[in-house]
Amino acid sequence: MSAQTAAYAQPIPEIDLAHPELPGSAAIGALIGASRVVALGEGAHSIVEFTAYGDAFLRTLVRDHGVTAFVMESGFAEGLLVDEWIRGGPGAVQDIAREGITYRFGESESLWRQLEWMRDWNAAGGGIRFYGMDLPGSSTSPGPAVRACLARIPARDGDEELQRLADLGGRTEAAIAYASMSDGQRTEFAESLRALIARVREDGDEIALRCAASIDAYLAELDGDDDAGPYPRETFMAETVEWIAAREERILVYAHNGHVRRTPLDGRPMMGALLSAVLGADIRVIGMTYGAGPVVTFTQRSPRPFDCDVSLGQRGTVPGSIEERLDAIGADAVLVDLSRADAALLDGVEGMLASGSLERVDDFPASFDALLHLHRVRPTPGAFERLRAEFDAPGRSEA
């Protein structure tokens, strides 16, 4: 590594994935400064190394930099169970993660270790909280948020039927169930949910109000407007992070790079952009990228939701990608401070890789404060097989 590159790029020694510890706490502290919100992005979901480095970041920020909450790209309502567990609640970590973390991210030994560390930290006198920030039911079913609302407001006749109506099933099952509704059934479905939202606004506590807001955003996503503003999901996540930040001393937010970036994606502001507009210098954004590793692709088979062929391949870098430039540094893992990077690093770079395609990024220092780049990564064991089985389970081509 040249002296010029060393001015902005810090090689990171290999970490023990079973017991992740991140060296260079002082450098991390200098990078995040006095910001109260640290957003850590990942270039792809279900990657062993990304989860491990996210865990290592969390431990460092909790122990040395005053972070009191971990906020994950997962359902807000479901996350209440996880928070209860890390503060001493009953249950096995595998069951808690499966029920309390959406998109099936909880079916990972790396994440189980992270949750167990958080529970142990609290048992030893620490004070770390867990929050989800996303829509309920992996963004396809309002059931978990409806259940959380009903538990926090005065009961009424018909609540059991409302819960039955709202429980659409797992991610693919729920999407197919909604697509199969008649216009009249969809109207009844939406009206019932909006009536619950109104009840929560009259009688609910702040947790119920946030769950109701997630149902409202879920309904807005179903409306599918085509304007150029932020997606309702992105708005809800940003507002939820603001709500959490007001309750906690300092927080770590963990989500896909596409969500945490501060600049618009395809012309639409994402969560990171919405937060930056409010927080300004009070947020730092760090993305994670990789040079070689798995890539999942989806090929639509029919108009039915989630009717896709799912394939797992391998990718490297491509010309014009930031991954190509960072891989050329020659380190297995390197943390790059983009505010100090020289022009040669970014000259001609068009974007970053997402799902095997180049995602446009016009200004990297405006989008991310830093990037943690890993030369090679691996898929979370079993994650692809579970994904393919989930997409195939409802049937291959039924509309």
C-alpha positions as CSV (number, residue, x, y, z in Angstrom):
1,M,0.0,0.0,0.0
2,S,1.4,3.4,-1.0
3,A,1.9,6.2,1.5
4,Q,-0.8,8.2,-0.4
5,T,-3.3,5.3,-0.1
6,A,-2.4,4.8,3.6
7,A,-3.5,8.3,4.3
8,Y,-7.1,7.3,3.8
9,A,-7.2,3.5,3.9
10,Q,-6.6,1.5,7.0
11,P,-6.1,-2.3,6.6
12,I,-8.2,-4.2,9.2
13,P,-6.8,-7.5,10.6
14,E,-8.8,-10.6,10.1
15,I,-11.4,-11.1,12.8
16,D,-12.5,-14.3,14.5
17,L,-16.0,-14.8,13.1
18,A,-17.0,-16.8,16.1
19,H,-15.8,-14.1,18.6
20,P,-15.7,-10.9,16.5
21,E,-13.6,-8.1,17.9
22,L,-12.8,-5.0,15.8
23,P,-9.3,-3.5,16.3
24,G,-8.7,0.2,15.9
25,S,-11.3,1.5,18.3
26,A,-9.6,5.0,18.3
27,A,-9.8,5.1,14.5
28,I,-13.5,4.2,14.6
29,G,-14.0,6.9,17.2
30,A,-12.3,9.5,15.0
31,L,-14.4,8.4,12.1
32,I,-17.8,8.7,13.8
33,G,-16.9,11.8,15.8
34,A,-19.7,13.1,18.0
35,S,-22.5,11.8,15.9
36,R,-25.4,10.2,17.8
37,V,-26.5,8.0,14.9
38,V,-24.1,5.6,13.2
39,A,-25.5,3.8,10.1
40,L,-23.7,0.7,8.9
41,G,-24.7,-0.7,5.5
42,E,-24.1,-4.0,3.9
43,G,-23.7,-4.7,0.2
44,A,-25.8,-7.8,0.3
45,H,-27.9,-9.6,2.8
46,S,-27.1,-13.1,4.3
47,I,-23.3,-12.7,4.1
48,V,-21.3,-14.3,7.0
49,E,-18.6,-11.7,7.1
50,F,-21.0,-8.7,7.0
51,T,-23.0,-10.0,9.9
52,A,-19.7,-10.7,11.8
53,Y,-18.3,-7.3,11.1
54,G,-21.6,-5.7,12.1
55,D,-21.4,-7.6,15.4
56,A,-17.8,-6.4,15.9
57,F,-18.8,-2.8,15.2
58,L,-21.6,-3.1,17.7
59,R,-19.4,-4.5,20.4
60,T,-16.8,-1.8,19.9
61,L,-19.4,1.0,19.8
62,V,-21.1,-0.2,22.9
63,R,-18.0,-0.8,25.0
64,D,-16.0,2.2,23.9
65,H,-18.3,4.8,22.3
66,G,-21.5,5.0,24.2
67,V,-23.9,3.2,21.9
68,T,-27.1,2.1,23.8
69,A,-29.2,0.6,21.0
70,F,-28.8,-1.6,17.9
71,V,-31.4,-0.9,15.2
72,M,-31.9,-3.4,12.5
73,E,-33.6,-3.6,9.1
74,S,-36.3,-5.8,10.5
75,G,-40.0,-5.4,11.6
76,F,-40.5,-2.9,14.4
77,A,-43.4,-4.9,16.0
78,E,-41.5,-8.2,15.9
79,G,-38.4,-6.6,17.4
80,L,-40.2,-6.0,20.7
81,L,-39.8,-9.7,21.4
82,V,-36.0,-9.6,20.7
83,D,-35.6,-6.6,23.0
84,E,-37.4,-8.4,25.8
85,W,-35.2,-11.4,25.4
86,I,-31.8,-9.6,25.5
87,R,-33.0,-7.9,28.7
88,G,-33.6,-11.3,30.3
89,G,-36.8,-12.6,28.8
90,P,-37.5,-16.3,28.4
91,G,-36.9,-18.5,25.3
92,A,-34.1,-20.0,23.2
93,V,-32.1,-17.6,21.0
94,Q,-33.0,-19.5,17.9
95,D,-36.7,-19.3,18.5
96,I,-36.5,-15.6,19.5
97,A,-34.5,-14.7,16.4
98,R,-36.8,-16.7,14.1
99,E,-39.9,-15.0,15.5
100,G,-38.5,-11.6,16.2
101,I,-36.4,-10.8,13.2
102,T,-38.0,-10.6,9.7
103,Y,-36.9,-11.5,6.2
104,R,-35.6,-14.7,7.7
105,F,-32.4,-12.9,8.8
106,G,-32.8,-14.5,12.2
107,E,-31.9,-17.9,10.9
108,S,-28.2,-17.3,11.2
109,E,-25.7,-18.6,13.8
110,S,-23.7,-15.3,13.5
111,L,-26.8,-13.3,14.5
112,W,-27.6,-15.7,17.3
113,R,-24.1,-15.0,18.7
114,Q,-24.7,-11.3,18.4
115,L,-28.0,-11.5,20.3
116,E,-26.4,-13.7,23.0
117,W,-23.6,-11.2,23.5
118,M,-26.2,-8.4,23.9
119,R,-28.1,-10.5,26.5
120,D,-24.8,-11.3,28.3
121,W,-23.8,-7.6,28.3
122,N,-27.1,-6.6,29.9
123,A,-26.9,-9.4,32.4
124,A,-23.5,-8.0,33.5
125,G,-25.0,-4.6,34.1
126,G,-24.9,-3.1,30.6
127,G,-27.8,-1.3,29.0
128,I,-28.1,-2.2,25.3
129,R,-31.5,-2.3,23.6
130,F,-32.7,-3.9,20.3
131,Y,-35.1,-2.2,17.9
132,G,-36.5,-3.2,14.5
133,M,-37.3,-0.2,12.2
134,D,-39.1,-1.8,9.3
135,L,-42.6,-2.8,8.2
136,P,-44.3,-5.8,9.8
137,G,-44.4,-9.3,8.4
138,S,-41.3,-8.9,6.1
139,S,-43.3,-6.0,4.5
140,T,-46.1,-8.3,3.2
141,S,-48.3,-8.9,6.3
142,P,-49.6,-6.5,8.9
143,G,-50.4,-9.3,11.4
144,P,-47.5,-8.8,13.9
145,A,-48.2,-5.0,14.1
146,V,-51.9,-5.5,14.5
147,R,-51.2,-8.0,17.4
148,A,-48.9,-5.5,19.1
149,C,-51.5,-2.7,18.8
150,L,-54.3,-4.8,20.1
151,A,-52.2,-5.8,23.2
152,R,-51.8,-2.1,24.1
153,I,-55.3,-0.6,23.6
154,P,-58.7,-1.4,25.2
155,A,-60.2,-4.5,23.7
156,R,-63.4,-4.4,21.6
157,D,-65.7,-7.0,20.1
158,G,-64.4,-8.1,16.8
159,D,-60.7,-7.9,17.7
160,E,-60.2,-11.6,17.2
161,E,-61.7,-11.4,13.7
162,L,-59.4,-8.4,12.9
163,Q,-56.4,-10.3,13.9
164,R,-57.5,-13.3,11.8
165,L,-58.0,-10.9,8.8
166,A,-54.6,-9.3,9.3
167,D,-52.6,-12.5,9.7
168,L,-51.8,-13.2,6.0
169,G,-49.0,-15.7,6.6
170,G,-45.3,-15.8,5.8
171,R,-43.7,-13.4,3.3
172,T,-44.6,-15.2,0.0
173,E,-47.8,-16.6,1.4
174,A,-49.0,-13.2,2.5
175,A,-48.1,-11.5,-0.8
176,I,-50.0,-14.2,-2.7
177,A,-53.0,-14.0,-0.3
178,Y,-53.3,-10.2,-0.9
179,A,-52.9,-10.6,-4.7
180,S,-55.7,-13.1,-4.6
181,M,-58.2,-10.9,-2.8
182,S,-61.2,-9.4,-4.7
183,D,-61.5,-5.6,-4.9
184,G,-64.2,-5.8,-2.2
185,Q,-62.0,-7.9,0.1
186,R,-59.1,-5.5,-0.3
187,T,-61.4,-2.5,0.6
188,E,-62.6,-4.3,3.7
189,F,-59.0,-5.3,4.6
190,A,-57.8,-1.7,4.3
191,E,-60.8,-0.2,6.1
192,S,-60.4,-2.6,9.0
193,L,-56.7,-1.7,9.4
194,R,-57.4,2.1,9.2
195,A,-60.0,1.7,11.9
196,L,-57.4,0.1,14.1
197,I,-55.0,2.9,13.4
198,A,-57.6,5.5,14.5
199,R,-58.2,3.5,17.7
200,V,-54.5,3.5,18.5
201,R,-54.3,7.2,18.0
202,E,-57.1,7.7,20.5
203,D,-55.9,5.2,23.2
204,G,-52.5,3.8,22.3
205,D,-49.1,4.3,24.0
206,E,-46.0,5.3,22.0
207,I,-45.1,1.7,21.1
208,A,-48.6,1.1,19.8
209,L,-48.5,4.4,17.9
210,R,-45.2,3.3,16.2
211,C,-46.8,-0.1,15.3
212,A,-49.8,1.7,13.9
213,A,-47.5,3.9,11.8
214,S,-46.0,0.7,10.4
215,I,-49.4,-0.5,9.4
216,D,-50.2,2.9,7.8
217,A,-46.9,2.7,5.8
218,Y,-47.7,-0.9,4.8
219,L,-51.0,0.3,3.3
220,A,-49.3,3.1,1.5
221,E,-46.9,0.7,0.0
222,L,-49.9,-1.4,-1.3
223,D,-51.3,1.8,-2.9
224,G,-48.0,1.8,-5.0
225,D,-48.0,5.5,-6.0
226,D,-45.6,6.4,-8.8
227,D,-44.4,9.8,-7.7
228,A,-40.7,10.6,-7.3
229,G,-40.8,11.1,-3.5
230,P,-39.6,8.6,-0.9
231,Y,-41.2,5.2,-0.7
232,P,-43.5,4.9,2.4
233,R,-41.2,2.1,3.7
234,E,-38.2,4.4,3.6
235,T,-40.1,7.2,5.3
236,F,-41.3,4.9,8.1
237,M,-37.8,3.6,8.7
238,A,-36.3,7.1,8.9
239,E,-39.1,8.3,11.2
240,T,-38.6,5.2,13.4
241,V,-34.8,5.8,13.6
242,E,-35.5,9.4,14.6
243,W,-38.0,8.2,17.3
244,I,-35.4,5.7,18.6
245,A,-32.6,8.3,18.6
246,A,-34.7,10.6,20.8
247,R,-35.0,7.8,23.4
248,E,-31.4,6.6,23.3
249,E,-28.0,8.2,23.9
250,R,-26.4,6.8,20.7
251,I,-27.5,4.2,18.2
252,L,-26.1,1.9,15.6
253,V,-28.4,1.3,12.6
254,Y,-27.8,-1.8,10.4
255,A,-29.3,-2.1,7.0
256,H,-28.6,-2.6,3.3
257,N,-26.3,0.0,1.7
258,G,-29.2,1.1,-0.5
259,H,-31.2,2.2,2.6
260,V,-28.4,4.0,4.5
261,R,-26.9,6.0,1.6
262,R,-27.3,9.7,1.9
263,T,-27.9,10.4,-1.8
264,P,-31.1,9.4,-3.7
265,L,-31.3,6.0,-5.4
266,D,-32.8,6.2,-8.9
267,G,-34.0,9.7,-8.1
268,R,-35.8,8.7,-4.9
269,P,-34.4,9.7,-1.4
270,M,-33.9,6.6,0.8
271,M,-33.8,6.3,4.6
272,G,-30.3,7.7,4.9
273,A,-31.1,10.8,2.8
274,L,-34.2,11.5,4.9
275,L,-32.3,11.1,8.1
276,S,-29.4,13.3,6.9
277,A,-31.9,16.1,6.1
278,V,-32.9,16.1,9.7
279,L,-29.8,15.1,11.6
280,G,-27.1,16.7,9.5
281,A,-23.7,16.1,11.0
282,D,-25.3,14.0,13.8
283,I,-25.3,10.9,11.5
284,R,-22.3,9.0,10.1
285,V,-22.8,6.5,7.3
286,I,-20.4,3.6,6.7
287,G,-21.1,1.1,3.9
288,M,-19.7,-2.4,3.4
289,T,-18.7,-3.8,0.1
290,Y,-17.0,-6.9,-1.2
291,G,-14.8,-7.9,-4.2
292,A,-15.7,-11.6,-4.7
293,G,-18.5,-13.7,-3.3
294,P,-22.1,-14.9,-3.8
295,V,-24.8,-13.2,-5.8
296,V,-28.5,-14.2,-5.8
297,T,-30.5,-13.5,-8.9
298,F,-34.3,-13.7,-9.5
299,T,-36.0,-14.5,-12.8
300,Q,-39.8,-13.8,-12.8
301,R,-41.8,-16.8,-13.9
302,S,-45.3,-15.3,-13.9
303,P,-47.1,-12.2,-12.7
304,R,-47.9,-13.9,-9.4
305,P,-45.9,-12.3,-6.5
306,F,-42.7,-14.0,-5.6
307,D,-43.0,-16.5,-8.5
308,C,-39.3,-16.5,-9.4
309,D,-36.6,-18.8,-10.2
310,V,-33.8,-18.1,-7.7
311,S,-30.2,-18.9,-8.5
312,L,-27.0,-18.5,-6.6
313,G,-23.8,-17.6,-8.4
314,Q,-20.5,-15.9,-7.8
315,R,-19.4,-12.5,-8.8
316,G,-16.2,-10.5,-8.9
317,T,-15.8,-6.8,-9.5
318,V,-16.7,-4.9,-12.7
319,P,-15.2,-1.9,-14.4
320,G,-16.6,1.4,-13.1
321,S,-17.5,-0.1,-9.7
322,I,-16.1,1.1,-6.4
323,E,-15.5,-2.5,-5.6
324,E,-12.9,-2.7,-8.4
325,R,-11.0,0.3,-7.0
326,L,-11.1,-0.9,-3.4
327,D,-10.1,-4.5,-4.3
328,A,-7.0,-3.0,-6.0
329,I,-5.8,-1.7,-2.7
330,G,-4.8,-5.3,-2.0
331,A,-6.0,-5.9,1.5
332,D,-8.3,-8.7,2.7
333,A,-10.2,-6.0,4.7
334,V,-9.8,-2.2,4.5
335,L,-11.6,0.7,6.0
336,V,-11.5,3.7,3.6
337,D,-12.3,7.2,4.9
338,L,-13.9,8.8,1.8
339,S,-13.6,12.4,3.2
340,R,-9.8,12.0,2.9
341,A,-9.6,9.9,-0.3
342,D,-7.7,11.3,-3.2
343,A,-9.3,12.0,-6.5
344,A,-7.7,9.0,-8.2
345,L,-9.6,6.5,-6.1
346,L,-13.0,7.8,-7.3
347,D,-12.2,9.2,-10.7
348,G,-14.4,7.3,-13.3
349,V,-16.2,5.3,-10.6
350,E,-19.9,5.1,-11.6
351,G,-21.4,3.2,-8.7
352,M,-21.5,0.2,-6.4
353,L,-22.6,-3.4,-7.0
354,A,-26.0,-4.5,-5.7
355,S,-27.5,-7.9,-6.7
356,G,-24.8,-8.2,-9.4
357,S,-25.7,-4.9,-11.1
358,L,-24.1,-1.5,-10.9
359,E,-26.1,0.8,-8.7
360,R,-25.5,4.4,-9.6
361,V,-23.7,6.6,-7.1
362,D,-22.7,10.0,-8.5
363,D,-20.9,11.3,-5.4
364,F,-19.4,8.7,-3.0
365,P,-18.2,11.1,-0.3
366,A,-21.7,12.6,-0.2
367,S,-23.3,9.2,0.1
368,F,-21.0,7.5,2.6
369,D,-18.4,8.8,5.1
370,A,-16.5,5.5,4.8
371,L,-16.5,2.1,3.2
372,L,-15.4,-1.2,4.8
373,H,-14.3,-3.4,1.9
374,L,-13.8,-7.1,2.1
375,H,-11.9,-8.9,-0.6
376,R,-13.9,-12.2,-0.4
377,V,-17.1,-13.2,1.4
378,R,-19.3,-16.2,1.8
379,P,-23.1,-16.8,2.0
380,T,-24.8,-17.5,5.3
381,P,-25.1,-21.3,5.5
382,G,-28.5,-22.4,4.5
383,A,-29.8,-18.9,3.6
384,F,-30.0,-19.5,-0.1
385,E,-31.6,-22.9,0.2
386,R,-34.3,-21.4,2.5
387,L,-34.9,-18.6,0.1
388,R,-35.3,-20.9,-2.9
389,A,-37.6,-23.2,-0.9
390,E,-39.7,-20.2,0.2
391,F,-40.2,-19.0,-3.3
392,D,-41.0,-22.5,-4.6
393,A,-43.4,-23.5,-1.8
394,P,-46.6,-21.7,-2.9
395,G,-46.5,-23.4,-6.3
396,R,-44.5,-22.7,-9.5
397,S,-46.9,-20.8,-11.7
398,E,-50.3,-20.4,-10.2
399,A,-51.6,-16.9,-10.4
